[in-house]
């Protein structure tokens, strides 16, 4: 009986941590509650971009890097989760899918694909705000972006 209880609890714990979208949503809910009670100040992050020299090479989630896709590398956000990135200089925003790990240079927090950096107007490095998005938030914002582009 003890083995059964141990096995069930192990399964429940593993299934909670295995879904990156739910984990991102849970962390987002926690940060919303924390900001209401403690007035958390969002510090700007430094973002850079990577392009042709990595184009076609494997990323951390196993897919091939496409410098023309809206993707990014982050050290801790769950792979295949989404984040909204806002350039603090011109207030442009994009939604990127986290598909790689990095950056591994200096105190940079995010490596954007060439396409994402171009949309944000970032050449070299830029000061950004990164907002992790849950599955429902990212799909709603992506759909809203498509409808705004149609006209």
Secondary structure by P-SEA (a helix, b strand, c coil): caaaaaaaaaaaaaaaaacaaaaaaaaaaaaaaaaacccbbbbbbbbbbcccccccccccccccccccccccccccccccbbbbbbccccbbbbbbbbcccccccccccccccaaaaaaaccccbbbbbbbbbcaaaaaaaaaaaaaaaac
